Amino acid sequence: MKKIILFFAAITAFHFCMAQPPNVPAEKGDGFGQKITAENALTVEQLVTMMKGKENEEKVNVKVTGEVTDVCEAMGCWMKIKSADGSYMVRMKDHSFFVPLALEGKKIILEGSASVKTISVKMLKHYAEDAGKTKAEIDAITEPKTDIVLEAKGILVL
């Protein structure tokens, strides 16, 4: 029994060590995760307006269009979309799919949920590490951040 558990632990560790973002293109019409359509998508600015005052509330189902500014270099398990004041974090729902690095700079539509959350310093540092930031940039993160966080169940490249 001990050997079986050790075997599965080793396989799991190997999988995560070898994980990489999908090495596929991100061309117009490509989709990742659940299949979605482009109809009725909000802009990022409309999302920001809609989410004002929704701290500590339940997730809101949304469809948002925006430009991808960053993609997780480790696995493709998160990305950021551009906003007027920076960018917003987008995670893939339940890590059920990953996105390619080629998505960076592309316009997309994502469907999923949005909520306003406080992101811990530990998690912000983790995201910075995944994004390939320098040690100095990571060490400069000392305060948590309250922000809109999106959880995508499907993405469509425009």
DSSP file with accessible surface (Angstrom, degrees, kcal/mol):
  #  RESIDUE AA STRUCTURE BP1 BP2  ACC     N-H-->O    O-->H-N    N-H-->O    O-->H-N    TCO  KAPPA ALPHA  PHI   PSI    X-CA   Y-CA   Z-CA
    1    1 A M     >        0   0  168      0, 0.0     4,-2.1     0, 0.0     5,-0.2   0.000 360.0 360.0 360.0 -42.2    0.0    0.0    0.0
    2    2 A K  H  >  +     0   0  179      1,-0.2     4,-2.3     2,-0.2     5,-0.2   0.886 360.0  51.5 -60.8 -39.4    2.8    2.4    0.9
    3    3 A K  H  > S+     0   0  179      2,-0.2     4,-2.5     1,-0.2    -1,-0.2   0.883 108.0  51.9 -67.2 -37.4    4.5    1.8   -2.5
    4    4 A I  H  > S+     0   0   95      2,-0.2     4,-2.4     1,-0.2     5,-0.2   0.938 110.9  46.7 -65.1 -46.1    1.2    2.5   -4.4
    5    5 A I  H  X S+     0   0  105     -4,-2.1     4,-2.3     1,-0.2    -2,-0.2   0.926 113.5  49.0 -62.1 -44.1    0.8    5.8   -2.5
    6    6 A L  H  X S+     0   0  126     -4,-2.3     4,-2.4     2,-0.2    -1,-0.2   0.904 109.6  53.0 -62.2 -40.1    4.4    6.7   -3.2
    7    7 A F  H  X S+     0   0  121     -4,-2.5     4,-2.4     1,-0.2    -2,-0.2   0.943 111.3  44.7 -61.4 -48.5    4.0    5.9   -6.9
    8    8 A F  H  X S+     0   0  119     -4,-2.4     4,-2.5     1,-0.2    -1,-0.2   0.881 111.9  52.9 -66.7 -35.7    1.0    8.1   -7.3
    9    9 A A  H  X S+     0   0   56     -4,-2.3     4,-2.5    -5,-0.2    -1,-0.2   0.922 110.3  48.1 -63.7 -41.5    2.7   10.9   -5.4
   10   10 A A  H  X S+     0   0   59     -4,-2.4     4,-2.5     2,-0.2    -2,-0.2   0.914 111.7  49.3 -65.6 -42.8    5.7   10.7   -7.7
   11   11 A I  H  X S+     0   0   83     -4,-2.4     4,-2.4     2,-0.2    -2,-0.2   0.927 112.3  48.1 -62.9 -43.9    3.5   10.7  -10.8
   12   12 A T  H  X S+     0   0   74     -4,-2.5     4,-2.2     2,-0.2     5,-0.2   0.932 112.1  48.6 -62.7 -45.8    1.6   13.7   -9.6
   13   13 A A  H  X S+     0   0   53     -4,-2.5     4,-2.3     1,-0.2     5,-0.2   0.921 111.3  50.5 -61.5 -42.3    4.8   15.6   -8.7
   14   14 A F  H  X S+     0   0  134     -4,-2.5     4,-2.0     1,-0.2    -1,-0.2   0.924 108.3  53.2 -61.2 -43.8    6.3   14.8  -12.1
   15   15 A H  H  X S+     0   0  109     -4,-2.4     4,-0.6     1,-0.2    -1,-0.2   0.934 112.0  43.7 -58.6 -47.3    3.1   16.0  -13.8
   16   16 A F  H  < S+     0   0  120     -4,-2.2     3,-0.4     1,-0.2    -1,-0.2   0.855 112.6  52.5 -71.2 -31.4    3.3   19.4  -12.1
   17   17 A C  H  < S+     0   0  106     -4,-2.3    -1,-0.2     1,-0.2    -2,-0.2   0.844 115.2  41.2 -69.6 -33.1    7.0   19.7  -12.6
   18   18 A M  H  < S+     0   0  106     -4,-2.0    -1,-0.2    -5,-0.2    -2,-0.2   0.464  86.6 124.7 -93.9  -2.1    6.6   19.1  -16.4
   19   19 A A     <  +     0   0   23     -4,-0.6    -3,-0.0    -3,-0.4    -4,-0.0  -0.344  32.5 168.1 -64.3 136.6    3.5   21.3  -16.7
   20   20 A Q        -     0   0  142     55,-0.2    55,-0.2    -2,-0.0    54,-0.1  -0.973  43.1 -87.5-142.3 155.9    3.8   24.0  -19.4
   21   21 A P        -     0   0   18      0, 0.0    55,-0.2     0, 0.0    52,-0.0  -0.323  63.2 -85.3 -60.5 149.1    1.3   26.3  -21.0
   22   22 A P        -     0   0   43      0, 0.0     2,-1.3     0, 0.0    79,-0.5  -0.332  35.1-138.0 -57.3 132.9   -0.3   24.7  -24.1
   23   23 A N        +     0   0  165     77,-0.1    76,-0.0    -3,-0.1     0, 0.0  -0.579  61.9 117.6 -93.8  68.3    2.0   25.2  -27.1
   24   24 A V        -     0   0   65     -2,-1.3    78,-0.4     1,-0.0    77,-0.0  -0.905  67.1 -99.8-129.5 158.9   -0.8   26.0  -29.5
   25   25 A P        -     0   0   78      0, 0.0     2,-0.3     0, 0.0    78,-0.1  -0.268  19.5-142.5 -72.6 167.8   -1.6   29.2  -31.5
   26   26 A A        +     0   0    1     76,-0.2     2,-0.2    78,-0.1     3,-0.1  -0.745  37.0 162.8-130.8  80.8   -4.3   31.6  -30.4
   27   27 A E    >   -     0   0  108     -2,-0.3     3,-2.6     1,-0.1   130,-0.3  -0.627  50.3 -70.7-101.1 161.6   -5.9   32.7  -33.7
   28   28 A K  T 3  S+     0   0  178      1,-0.3   130,-0.2    -2,-0.2    -1,-0.1  -0.200 122.6  20.9 -50.6 128.9   -9.3   34.4  -34.3
   29   29 A G  T 3  S+     0   0   52    128,-2.9    -1,-0.3     1,-0.3   129,-0.1   0.215  89.6 132.8  94.1 -14.0  -12.1   32.0  -33.6
   30   30 A D    <   -     0   0   54     -3,-2.6   127,-2.9   126,-0.1     2,-0.3  -0.426  39.0-159.4 -69.4 145.3  -10.0   29.7  -31.3
   31   31 A G  E     -A  156   0A  50    125,-0.2     2,-0.4    -3,-0.1   125,-0.2  -0.926  11.9-163.6-127.4 152.8  -11.6   28.7  -28.1
   32   32 A F  E     -A  155   0A  29    123,-2.3   123,-2.5    -2,-0.3     2,-0.2  -0.992  63.5  -4.4-134.1 140.1  -10.4   27.3  -24.8
   33   33 A G  E    S+A  154   0A  43     -2,-0.4   121,-0.3   121,-0.2   120,-0.1  -0.499 121.3   6.4  76.6-147.4  -12.5   25.7  -22.1
   34   34 A Q  S    S-     0   0  113    119,-3.1   121,-0.3    -2,-0.2    -2,-0.3  -0.349  89.4-100.3 -67.9 149.1  -16.2   25.5  -22.7
   35   35 A K        +     0   0  202    119,-0.1     2,-0.3    -4,-0.1    -1,-0.1  -0.517  51.0 175.7 -71.2 130.7  -17.5   26.7  -26.0
   36   36 A I        -     0   0   17     -2,-0.3     2,-0.3   119,-0.1   119,-0.1  -0.862  22.0-131.6-131.2 168.6  -18.8   30.3  -25.8
   37   37 A T        -     0   0   70     -2,-0.3   119,-0.1     2,-0.1     0, 0.0  -0.743  19.4-122.9-116.4 169.2  -20.2   32.9  -28.2
   38   38 A A    >   +     0   0   43     -2,-0.3     3,-0.9     2,-0.0    72,-0.1   0.595  68.7 119.3 -88.2 -11.4  -19.5   36.6  -28.6
   39   39 A E  T 3  S+     0   0  116      1,-0.2    -2,-0.1     2,-0.0     0, 0.0  -0.244  77.2   4.7 -63.9 142.5  -23.0   37.9  -28.0
   40   40 A N  T 3  S+     0   0  158      1,-0.2     2,-0.3    24,-0.0    -1,-0.2   0.744  81.7 163.3  62.6  32.7  -23.8   40.3  -25.2
   41   41 A A    <   -     0   0   29     -3,-0.9    23,-0.3    21,-0.1    -1,-0.2  -0.621  29.7-137.5 -84.1 138.4  -20.2   40.8  -23.9
   42   42 A L  E     -b   64   0A  47     21,-3.3    23,-3.1    -2,-0.3     2,-0.1  -0.567  17.9-117.0 -83.1 156.7  -19.4   43.7  -21.6
   43   43 A T  E  >  -b   65   0A  54     21,-0.2     4,-2.2    -2,-0.2     5,-0.1  -0.472  31.0-107.7 -81.7 166.2  -16.3   45.8  -21.9
   44   44 A V  H  > S+     0   0    5     21,-0.6     4,-2.5     1,-0.2     5,-0.2   0.909 122.1  54.2 -61.8 -39.4  -13.9   45.8  -19.0
   45   45 A E  H  > S+     0   0  103      1,-0.2     4,-2.1     2,-0.2    -1,-0.2   0.896 107.2  49.7 -62.9 -40.4  -15.0   49.3  -18.1
   46   46 A Q  H  > S+     0   0   99      2,-0.2     4,-2.5     1,-0.2    -1,-0.2   0.896 110.0  52.0 -64.6 -38.0  -18.6   48.2  -18.0
   47   47 A L  H  X S+     0   0    0     -4,-2.2     4,-2.3     2,-0.2    -2,-0.2   0.932 107.6  51.7 -62.2 -45.1  -17.6   45.3  -15.7
   48   48 A V  H  X S+     0   0   34     -4,-2.5     4,-0.9     1,-0.2    -2,-0.2   0.932 111.4  46.9 -58.4 -46.7  -15.8   47.8  -13.4
   49   49 A T  H >< S+     0   0  101     -4,-2.1     3,-0.8     1,-0.2    -1,-0.2   0.924 112.4  50.1 -60.8 -44.6  -18.9   49.9  -13.1
   50   50 A M  H 3< S+     0   0   67     -4,-2.5    -1,-0.2     1,-0.2    -2,-0.2   0.854 110.8  49.8 -63.5 -33.5  -21.1   46.9  -12.5
   51   51 A M  H >< S+     0   0    3     -4,-2.3     3,-2.0    -5,-0.2    -1,-0.2   0.571  79.2 119.8 -87.6  -7.9  -18.8   45.6   -9.7
   52   52 A K  T << S+     0   0  151     -4,-0.9    -3,-0.0    -3,-0.8    64,-0.0  -0.333  84.7  11.1 -59.2 131.8  -18.5   48.8   -7.8
   53   53 A G  T 3  S+     0   0   53      1,-0.1    -1,-0.3    -2,-0.0    -2,-0.1   0.584  95.4 112.5  78.4  10.7  -19.9   48.3   -4.3
   54   54 A K    X   +     0   0   62     -3,-2.0     3,-1.5     3,-0.1    62,-0.5   0.139  36.0 142.1-103.7  21.4  -20.0   44.5   -4.6
   55   55 A E  B 3  S+c  116   0A  94      1,-0.3    62,-0.1    60,-0.1     3,-0.1  -0.335  73.5  13.1 -58.8 143.0  -17.3   43.7   -2.1
   56   56 A N  T 3  S+     0   0  164     60,-0.7    -1,-0.3     1,-0.2     2,-0.2   0.712 103.5 122.3  62.7  21.5  -18.1   40.6    0.0
   57   57 A E    <   -     0   0  105     -3,-1.5    59,-0.2    59,-0.2    -1,-0.2  -0.673  68.6 -84.4-106.6 170.4  -20.9   39.6   -2.3
   58   58 A E        -     0   0  171     -2,-0.2    -1,-0.2     1,-0.1    58,-0.1  -0.170  57.4 -81.1 -65.1 164.3  -21.5   36.5   -4.3
   59   59 A K        -     0   0   95     56,-0.1     2,-0.4    54,-0.1    56,-0.2  -0.333  42.0-141.5 -65.7 147.8  -19.9   35.9   -7.7
   60   60 A V  E     - D   0 114A  37     54,-2.7    54,-2.3    -3,-0.1     2,-0.3  -0.946  15.8-121.5-114.3 130.6  -21.7   37.5  -10.6
   61   61 A N  E     + D   0 113A 141     -2,-0.4     2,-0.3    52,-0.2    52,-0.3  -0.588  45.6 168.5 -71.4 131.3  -22.0   35.6  -13.9
   62   62 A V  E     - D   0 112A  11     50,-2.5    50,-2.5    -2,-0.3     2,-0.4  -0.939  37.7-152.0-141.8 162.0  -20.4   37.7  -16.7
   63   63 A K  E     - D   0 111A  31     -2,-0.3   -21,-3.3    48,-0.2     2,-0.4  -0.977  31.5-179.9-133.7 119.9  -19.3   37.7  -20.3
   64   64 A V  E     -bD  42 110A   0     46,-2.6    46,-2.9    -2,-0.4     2,-0.4  -0.957  20.6-151.8-129.5 141.5  -16.4   40.2  -20.8
   65   65 A T  E     +bD  43 109A  36    -23,-3.1   -21,-0.6    -2,-0.4     2,-0.3  -0.896  36.6 128.8-110.4 140.0  -14.3   41.3  -23.8
   66   66 A G  E     - D   0 108A  11     42,-2.2    42,-3.0    -2,-0.4     2,-0.5  -0.978  54.4 -84.2-170.2 179.7  -10.8   42.6  -23.3
   67   67 A E  E     - D   0 107A  58     15,-0.3    15,-2.9    -2,-0.3     2,-0.4  -0.871  38.4-125.2-105.2 132.8   -7.1   42.4  -24.2
   68   68 A V  E     +E   81   0A   0     38,-2.7    37,-2.8    -2,-0.5    13,-0.3  -0.602  29.7 174.3 -77.3 126.7   -4.8   39.8  -22.6
   69   69 A T  E     +     0   0A  37     11,-2.8     2,-0.3    -2,-0.4    -1,-0.2   0.723  64.3  13.1-103.1 -29.6   -1.8   41.5  -21.0
   70   70 A D  E     -E   80   0A  42     10,-1.0    10,-2.2    33,-0.0     2,-0.4  -0.992  56.0-162.8-147.1 151.0   -0.1   38.5  -19.3
   71   71 A V  E     -E   79   0A   3     -2,-0.3     8,-0.2     8,-0.2     2,-0.2  -0.994  40.3 -97.4-133.5 140.1   -0.3   34.8  -19.2
   72   72 A C     >  -     0   0    0      6,-2.6     4,-0.8    -2,-0.4    59,-0.2  -0.372  30.1-157.8 -55.0 120.0    1.1   32.4  -16.6
   73   73 A E  T  4 S+     0   0  108     57,-1.7    -1,-0.2     1,-0.2    58,-0.1   0.691  85.1  58.3 -75.8 -19.5    4.4   31.3  -17.9
   74   74 A A  T  4 S-     0   0   41     56,-0.4    -1,-0.2   -54,-0.1    57,-0.1   0.932 134.3 -19.1 -77.3 -47.1    4.4   28.2  -15.7
   75   75 A M  T  4 S-     0   0   31    -55,-0.2   -55,-0.2     3,-0.1    -2,-0.1   0.470  78.9-111.0-138.7 -13.4    1.2   26.5  -16.8
   76   76 A G  S  < S+     0   0    0     -4,-0.8    23,-2.5   -55,-0.2    -3,-0.1   0.792  73.5 135.9  77.1  26.7   -1.2   28.9  -18.6
   77   77 A C        +     0   0   10     21,-0.2    15,-1.5    14,-0.1     2,-0.3   0.534  66.4  19.8 -89.9  -7.4   -3.5   28.6  -15.6
   78   78 A W  E     - F   0  91A   4     13,-0.2    -6,-2.6    21,-0.1     2,-0.3  -0.973  60.1-177.3-150.4 164.7   -4.2   32.3  -15.3
   79   79 A M  E     -EF  71  90A   0     11,-2.4    11,-3.1    -2,-0.3     2,-0.4  -0.934  20.6-126.2-150.9 171.5   -4.0   35.5  -17.4
   80   80 A K  E     -EF  70  89A  53    -10,-2.2   -11,-2.8    -2,-0.3   -10,-1.0  -0.968  13.7-148.9-124.9 144.9   -4.7   39.2  -17.0
   81   81 A I  E     -EF  68  88A   0      7,-2.2     7,-2.5    -2,-0.4   -13,-0.2  -0.918  28.6-105.1-114.2 144.3   -6.9   41.4  -19.0
   82   82 A K  E     + F   0  87A 110    -15,-2.9   -15,-0.3    -2,-0.4     2,-0.3  -0.327  38.9 176.1 -68.7 139.9   -6.2   45.1  -19.6
   83   83 A S  E >   - F   0  86A  10      3,-2.7     3,-1.3   -17,-0.1   -17,-0.0  -0.869  46.4 -99.9-133.7 171.4   -8.2   47.8  -17.8
   84   84 A A  T 3  S+     0   0   94     -2,-0.3     3,-0.1     1,-0.3    -2,-0.0   0.814 123.8  36.8 -62.6 -29.2   -7.9   51.6  -17.7
   85   85 A D  T 3  S-     0   0  126     -3,-0.0     2,-0.4     0, 0.0    -1,-0.3   0.106 134.4 -64.4-112.3  21.5   -6.1   51.4  -14.4
   86   86 A G  E <  S-F   83   0A  45     -3,-1.3    -3,-2.7     2,-0.0     2,-0.3  -0.952  77.5 -52.4 141.9-119.3   -3.9   48.3  -14.9
   87   87 A S  E     -F   82   0A  26     -2,-0.4     2,-0.4    -5,-0.3    -5,-0.2  -0.983  35.7-128.1-156.4 161.9   -5.2   44.8  -15.3
   88   88 A Y  E     -F   81   0A   8     -7,-2.5    -7,-2.2    -2,-0.3     2,-0.2  -0.927  27.9-114.8-118.9 141.4   -7.5   42.2  -13.8
   89   89 A M  E     -Fg  80 149A  12     59,-0.6    61,-2.7    -2,-0.4     2,-0.5  -0.497  25.9-168.3 -74.9 135.5   -6.7   38.6  -12.9
   90   90 A V  E     -Fg  79 150A   0    -11,-3.1   -11,-2.4    -2,-0.2     2,-0.3  -0.991   4.3-171.3-125.2 119.2   -8.5   35.8  -14.7
   91   91 A R  E     -Fg  78 151A  66     59,-2.8    61,-2.9    -2,-0.5     2,-0.5  -0.809  29.1-112.3-104.7 154.6   -8.2   32.3  -13.4
   92   92 A M  E >   - g   0 152A   2    -15,-1.5     3,-2.4    -2,-0.3    61,-0.2  -0.745  44.4 -99.3 -87.8 129.9   -9.4   29.2  -15.3
   93   93 A K  G >  S-     0   0   78     59,-3.1     3,-2.4    -2,-0.5     4,-0.2  -0.218  97.1 -18.1 -54.7 122.0  -12.4   27.6  -13.4
   94   94 A D  G 3  S-     0   0  124      1,-0.3    -1,-0.3     2,-0.1    59,-0.0   0.714 109.2 -82.2  54.6  24.4  -11.2   24.6  -11.4
   95   95 A H  G <  S+     0   0  102     -3,-2.4    -1,-0.3   -18,-0.2    -2,-0.2   0.835  89.5 146.4  51.3  32.8   -8.0   24.6  -13.5
   96   96 A S    <   +     0   0   87     -3,-2.4     2,-0.3     1,-0.1    -1,-0.1   0.628  65.5  11.9 -78.1 -12.7  -10.1   22.6  -16.0
   97   97 A F        -     0   0   21     -4,-0.2     2,-0.3   -20,-0.1    -5,-0.1  -0.974  67.5-142.7-154.6 164.5   -8.2   24.2  -18.9
   98   98 A F        -     0   0   63     -2,-0.3   -21,-0.2    -3,-0.0   -22,-0.2  -0.879  13.2-134.8-127.2 160.1   -5.1   26.2  -19.7
   99   99 A V        -     0   0    0    -23,-2.5   -21,-0.1    -2,-0.3     2,-0.1  -0.871  23.6-111.9-117.0 151.6   -4.4   28.9  -22.1
  100  100 A P    >   -     0   0    1      0, 0.0     3,-1.8     0, 0.0     4,-0.2  -0.434  20.5-121.0 -80.3 155.4   -1.3   29.3  -24.4
  101  101 A L  G >  S+     0   0   78    -79,-0.5     3,-1.9     1,-0.3   -78,-0.1   0.794 108.9  75.2 -60.2 -27.0    1.3   32.0  -24.0
  102  102 A A  G 3  S+     0   0   49    -78,-0.4    -1,-0.3     1,-0.3   -76,-0.2   0.637  78.0  75.5 -63.0 -11.0    0.4   33.1  -27.6
  103  103 A L  G X   +     0   0    0     -3,-1.8     3,-2.3     2,-0.1   -35,-0.3   0.749  67.9 111.0 -73.7 -20.8   -2.8   34.6  -26.1
  104  104 A E  T <  S+     0   0   96     -3,-1.9   -35,-0.2     1,-0.3     3,-0.1  -0.290  85.3  14.9 -58.6 129.6   -0.8   37.6  -24.8
  105  105 A G  T 3  S+     0   0   45    -37,-2.8    -1,-0.3     1,-0.3     2,-0.2   0.334 101.6 120.6  88.0  -6.2   -1.7   40.7  -26.7
  106  106 A K    <   -     0   0   64     -3,-2.3   -38,-2.7   -39,-0.0     2,-0.4  -0.584  65.4-120.2 -91.2 152.2   -4.9   39.2  -28.2
  107  107 A K  E     +D   67   0A 117     51,-0.4    51,-2.8   -40,-0.2     2,-0.3  -0.753  42.8 172.4 -87.3 137.0   -8.5   40.4  -27.8
  108  108 A I  E     -DH  66 157A   0    -42,-3.0   -42,-2.2    -2,-0.4     2,-0.4  -0.883  33.0-136.2-137.5 167.4  -10.7   37.8  -26.2
  109  109 A I  E     -DH  65 156A   6     47,-2.4    47,-2.8    -2,-0.3     2,-0.4  -0.992  25.0-169.3-121.8 133.6  -14.2   37.2  -24.8
  110  110 A L  E     -DH  64 155A   0    -46,-2.9   -46,-2.6    -2,-0.4     2,-0.4  -0.963   7.6-159.7-123.2 144.0  -14.4   35.3  -21.6
  111  111 A E  E     +DH  63 154A  54     43,-2.4    42,-3.3    -2,-0.4    43,-1.5  -0.980  47.5  79.4-120.6 135.6  -17.5   33.9  -19.9
  112  112 A G  E    S-DH  62 152A   6    -50,-2.5   -50,-2.5    -2,-0.4     2,-0.3  -0.876  75.5 -44.5 172.0-133.7  -17.5   33.0  -16.3
  113  113 A S  E     -DH  61 151A  11     38,-2.2    38,-2.7    -2,-0.3     2,-0.4  -0.905  35.4-155.5-132.7 157.8  -17.9   34.8  -13.0
  114  114 A A  E     +DH  60 150A   0    -54,-2.3   -54,-2.7    -2,-0.3     2,-0.3  -0.973  16.4 165.4-131.0 146.2  -16.6   37.9  -11.4
  115  115 A S  E     - H   0 149A   9     34,-1.9    34,-3.1    -2,-0.4     2,-0.6  -0.975  37.6-114.6-152.2 160.4  -16.2   38.9   -7.7
  116  116 A V  E     +cH  55 148A  18    -62,-0.5   -60,-0.7    -2,-0.3     2,-0.3  -0.906  47.2 167.9-100.4 120.4  -14.3   41.5   -5.7
  117  117 A K  E     - H   0 147A  82     30,-2.8    30,-2.8    -2,-0.6     2,-0.6  -0.931  40.1-120.5-132.8 156.9  -11.7   39.9   -3.5
  118  118 A T  E     - H   0 146A  95     -2,-0.3     2,-0.5    28,-0.3    28,-0.3  -0.878  30.5-149.9 -95.3 122.6   -8.7   40.8   -1.4
  119  119 A I  E     - H   0 145A  19     26,-3.7    26,-2.1    -2,-0.6    -2,-0.0  -0.841  16.8-126.2 -98.4 124.2   -5.7   39.0   -2.8
  120  120 A S     >  -     0   0   60     -2,-0.5     4,-2.6    24,-0.2     5,-0.2  -0.192  16.8-115.5 -67.5 159.9   -3.1   38.1   -0.2
  121  121 A V  H  > S+     0   0   39      1,-0.2     4,-2.7     2,-0.2     5,-0.2   0.915 117.4  55.5 -59.7 -41.9    0.6   39.1   -0.4
  122  122 A K  H  > S+     0   0  179      1,-0.2     4,-2.0     2,-0.2    -1,-0.2   0.922 110.5  43.5 -58.7 -44.8    1.5   35.4   -0.6
  123  123 A M  H  > S+     0   0   75      2,-0.2     4,-2.7     1,-0.2    -1,-0.2   0.905 111.7  53.5 -70.4 -39.2   -0.8   34.9   -3.6
  124  124 A L  H  X S+     0   0   31     -4,-2.6     4,-2.2     1,-0.2    -2,-0.2   0.913 110.4  48.0 -60.8 -39.8    0.4   38.2   -5.3
  125  125 A K  H  X S+     0   0   66     -4,-2.7     4,-2.4     2,-0.2    -1,-0.2   0.898 109.8  52.8 -67.3 -38.1    4.0   37.0   -4.9
  126  126 A H  H  X S+     0   0   86     -4,-2.0     4,-2.5    -5,-0.2    -2,-0.2   0.934 110.1  47.5 -61.9 -46.2    3.0   33.6   -6.4
  127  127 A Y  H  X S+     0   0   17     -4,-2.7     4,-1.7     1,-0.2    -1,-0.2   0.903 111.2  51.4 -61.7 -41.6    1.4   35.3   -9.4
  128  128 A A  H  <>S+     0   0   13     -4,-2.2     5,-2.5     2,-0.2     4,-0.2   0.903 110.1  49.3 -63.6 -39.2    4.5   37.5   -9.9
  129  129 A E  H ><5S+     0   0  129     -4,-2.4     3,-1.7     1,-0.2    -2,-0.2   0.936 110.2  50.3 -64.2 -45.6    6.7   34.4   -9.8
  130  130 A D  H 3<5S+     0   0   21     -4,-2.5   -57,-1.7     1,-0.3   -56,-0.4   0.805 107.0  56.1 -60.7 -30.0    4.5   32.6  -12.3
  131  131 A A  T 3<5S-     0   0   16     -4,-1.7    -1,-0.3   -59,-0.2    -2,-0.2   0.456 119.0-111.4 -83.5  -1.3    4.8   35.7  -14.5
  132  132 A G  T < 5 +     0   0   48     -3,-1.7    -3,-0.2    -4,-0.2    -2,-0.1   0.732  57.9 165.0  80.7  22.7    8.6   35.6  -14.5
  133  133 A K      < -     0   0   87     -5,-2.5    -1,-0.2    -6,-0.1     2,-0.0  -0.313  40.5-100.3 -69.8 158.1    9.1   38.7  -12.4
  134  134 A T     >  -     0   0   77      1,-0.1     4,-2.4     4,-0.0     5,-0.2  -0.296  29.5-108.8 -74.2 164.1   12.5   39.4  -10.9
  135  135 A K  H  > S+     0   0  149      1,-0.2     4,-3.0     2,-0.2     5,-0.2   0.895 121.0  54.0 -60.5 -38.9   13.2   38.7   -7.2
  136  136 A A  H  > S+     0   0   75      1,-0.2     4,-1.3     2,-0.2    -1,-0.2   0.905 108.7  48.1 -63.0 -41.5   13.3   42.4   -6.5
  137  137 A E  H  4 S+     0   0   95      2,-0.2     4,-0.3     1,-0.2    -1,-0.2   0.901 113.9  47.2 -65.7 -39.0    9.9   42.9   -8.1
  138  138 A I  H >< S+     0   0   24     -4,-2.4     3,-1.5     1,-0.2    -2,-0.2   0.931 110.7  51.1 -68.0 -44.0    8.5   40.0   -6.1
  139  139 A D  H 3< S+     0   0   78     -4,-3.0    -1,-0.2     1,-0.3    -2,-0.2   0.764  99.5  66.4 -65.4 -23.4   10.1   41.3   -2.8
  140  140 A A  T 3< S+     0   0   73     -4,-1.3     2,-0.8    -5,-0.2    -1,-0.3   0.641  77.3  96.8 -73.7 -12.1    8.5   44.7   -3.4
  141  141 A I    <   +     0   0   39     -3,-1.5   -16,-0.1    -4,-0.3    -3,-0.0  -0.682  38.8 142.3 -81.2 111.7    5.0   43.2   -3.0
  142  142 A T        +     0   0   96     -2,-0.8    -1,-0.2     1,-0.1   -21,-0.1   0.441  49.6  62.3-130.1  -5.8    4.2   44.0    0.7
  143  143 A E  S    S-     0   0  138    -22,-0.1    -1,-0.1   -23,-0.1   -19,-0.0  -0.966  76.5-118.3-127.5 141.6    0.5   44.8    0.7
  144  144 A P        -     0   0   68      0, 0.0     2,-0.4     0, 0.0   -24,-0.2  -0.283  31.0-138.9 -66.9 165.0   -2.6   42.8   -0.1
  145  145 A K  E     - H   0 119A  99    -26,-2.1   -26,-3.7     2,-0.0     2,-0.5  -0.993   5.3-146.8-133.5 131.1   -4.8   44.1   -3.0
  146  146 A T  E     + H   0 118A  81     -2,-0.4     2,-0.3   -28,-0.3   -28,-0.3  -0.870  43.3 139.8 -96.1 125.9   -8.6   44.3   -3.3
  147  147 A D  E     - H   0 117A  24    -30,-2.8   -30,-2.8    -2,-0.5     2,-0.4  -0.964  57.3 -80.8-157.0 167.9   -9.6   43.8   -6.9
  148  148 A I  E     - H   0 116A  12     -2,-0.3   -59,-0.6   -32,-0.2     2,-0.4  -0.657  43.5-165.0 -77.2 130.5  -12.0   42.3   -9.3
  149  149 A V  E     -gH  89 115A   4    -34,-3.1   -34,-1.9    -2,-0.4     2,-0.4  -0.985   2.0-156.4-121.0 130.5  -11.1   38.6   -9.9
  150  150 A L  E     -gH  90 114A   0    -61,-2.7   -59,-2.8    -2,-0.4     2,-0.5  -0.835   6.3-159.1-107.5 145.2  -12.6   36.7  -12.9
  151  151 A E  E     -gH  91 113A  26    -38,-2.7   -38,-2.2    -2,-0.4     2,-0.3  -0.970  17.7-152.6-123.9 109.7  -13.0   33.0  -13.2
  152  152 A A  E     +gH  92 112A   0    -61,-2.9   -59,-3.1    -2,-0.5   -40,-0.3  -0.669  25.7 176.0 -89.2 136.5  -13.3   31.9  -16.8
  153  153 A K  E    S+     0   0A  67    -42,-3.3  -119,-3.1     1,-0.4     2,-0.3   0.557  79.6  12.6-104.9 -15.2  -15.2   28.8  -17.9
  154  154 A G  E     -AH  33 111A   0    -43,-1.5   -43,-2.4  -121,-0.3    -1,-0.4  -0.981  62.1-162.5-159.1 147.0  -14.6   29.5  -21.5
  155  155 A I  E     -AH  32 110A   1   -123,-2.5  -123,-2.3    -2,-0.3     2,-0.4  -0.996   2.0-166.3-134.2 139.0  -12.5   31.9  -23.7
  156  156 A L  E     -AH  31 109A  33    -47,-2.8   -47,-2.4    -2,-0.4     2,-0.4  -0.992  19.2-134.4-125.8 129.1  -13.0   32.9  -27.3
  157  157 A V  E       H   0 108A   3   -127,-2.9  -128,-2.9    -2,-0.4   -49,-0.2  -0.695 360.0 360.0 -83.9 131.0  -10.2   34.7  -29.3
  158  158 A L              0   0   77    -51,-2.8   -51,-0.4    -2,-0.4  -130,-0.1  -0.617 360.0 360.0 -93.0 360.0  -11.4   37.6  -31.4
